[in-house]
Amino acid sequence: MDVMERYKDCHLCPRACGVDRTVGKRGYCRASSTAHVAYHMLHKWEEPCLVGENGSGTIFFAGCGLGCVYCQNSAISQKECGRPYSSDALATLFLSLERKGAANINLVTAAHYAPHLVIAIQKARDEGLSLPIVYNTSGFEAEETLCMLKDYIDVYLTDMRYGSAKTAKRYSGAEAYPTVALSALSQMVKQVGGLSYNERGELVKGVVVRFLLLPTHLIEAKQNLKRVFSLFGNSVIYSLMSQYTPMKDLPAFPELSERVSAYEYASFVSYARDLGITNAFVQEGEAASSSFIPPFECALHEGDT
C-alpha cells in the first residue's frame, strides 16, 4: 500500500477516527492530508544529549491526537495552522537544518503526518542527510504507525504523561492512555534498542522517556515512574520535568492553576534515585516559563512550500 493511502481511512493515532482526510474530512487531530509546520528552529532547550553545540533541528507540526487541557503549545495543537509542506519540502527542510549545524532532526507531534515523514526522511537520506531522526511524541501512539516508522526513526523522545486512566480521561479525554503509552514505549525500545552516543556525547540511538510532573499529582507520578522503571530499568533515559506552566485560566481544573512546588519536584527526584535510576535528566532553576515556547506561526497559508 502507498503510505499516503493511510489518510483515506485514518487510524494513524489511537483515536482511530477512520475519516477520509484526502477529501477534507477532519478527525480529532483537526489535520488534513497536507502536512502543516507551525515553526522550525535550532532548539537549545531539549535534553542535553539532544541539543549538541547548536541545538536540535526541531520542527513543530500543527494538530495533535491527544489534546491535553493544559497544553503548552495549544496555539498549534488545537488547530491546523502554519505553512503547508509537501514531503519533498520537508526533506529540503531537514537538509537545511543539517547545514545550519543541527544535532538531529526533531519531529514534534507528527504522528498524524506519518505518511509524509516516511517519504520525506527517505528522500532526505537519499540526498545525503546524515543526522539522527528524533520522534518527539506525547506517547499516545498507535502501534501500527510506529511499525510504519521503524526503519526511519533513530531516537524516540516520548512522554509517559499519566499512570492513571482517571487522570488521563480528565485532562486528555484518553482513558486508555496509560495502557497505550506503555505499549508504545515497548515498541519504541524494541525498534531502536539500547542507548548509543556519538563522539560528542549526543544521543544517536535510544529512547528518552519524559515524565511531566503535574501539580498535586506527585503520588501518581511516582507510581508511574516505578512502573516504567520496573519494565525498562536503565536501558532508557528518564527526563524528570518540573516545567509545567499554567498557560490559561482553567476554572474546571483549579488544581492546575499553579506550578509544581519545589517540595513536590524534590520528592519526585529523590524517589527516582531511590528506585535506582541512573540514566536521568532533572530540571533546575526557572524551567517553567512561557519564554521557552516558540512564536508559532498560526496564519493558514495557501499553496505549498
Beta strands, then each sheet from edge to edge (+ up, - down):
strand 1: 35-43
strand 2: 56-61
strand 3: 83-85
strand 4: 105-108
strand 5: 133-137
strand 6: 155-159
strand 7: 196-197
strand 8: 203-212
strand 9: 237-241
strand 10: 280-282
sheet 1: 3+ 1- 2+ 4+ 5+ 6+ 8+ 7-
sheet 2: 3+ 1- 2+ 4+ 5+ 6+ 8+ 9+ 10+
end
